[in-house]
């Protein structure tokens, strides 16, 4: 049986120290859209939710330390330049490169103005972070600029930005400049089957895996599909569904793959709805889960059976 680690805000969580501003250590926490960074022997999760975009760390995938917000709306000087009445921050991504850390994030909603992506530089995986002072990418013309995923390809030396989804359900791929703060050029890619949002790229044994969410984020249609390719930009070979709603857990999606630094094994972090009935829409809080994955001899990802 595969082991799943559920992560949700819980009463009675352990605290490192009493007093204001103390970091707290918890076995579980709420959130959505988890991005995972492995830094040495520490696993970091950056979810949507909290008071800004927060960082959580663990060395055992059981006890998680909240380091507080790396970035808040008030830290982004351009966030109100479009005149929209309100904005949210979601679906962050952290990349370690060039001796520093780069924090990518979404600004929305899409309406009445286009959504945008931003980027900040950070002194460490827990921040502090300084925003670039300008949008990295702006949506429009049927494209929603959300859900950044940045992948450094060791084979080509290029760093790619994958973005897009929801409104238009369009995936776009860009090559970043060497300073990782601007877009150099766009790469035309085919649209993968059943793509909605939340693209993620990882490479294993020379195979590139593009995985992504399909369906609506707050109902039972939300699921994770994937395709493989000989390069980070395709051509895609659709391989099927690896996470989908079952009797106990609903709407799994928006995920990250990573290797556990303790044993090198591959894991997936994703969010799902728990304690919900019916097809949705669901309300409340999504829970983050981490689960072991395995690959078949031909490189296919084995379907994941969720448990608690």
Helices and strands as residue ranges (DSSP letters): E 4-7, E 24-26, E 32-39, E 42-48, E 53-58, E 64-71, G 73-75, E 88-97, E 100-108, E 116-122, E 129-131, E 137-138, E 149-152, E 159-163, E 172-176, E 183-187, E 197-204, E 207-214, E 223-229, E 237-243, E 249-259, E 266-274, E 287-292
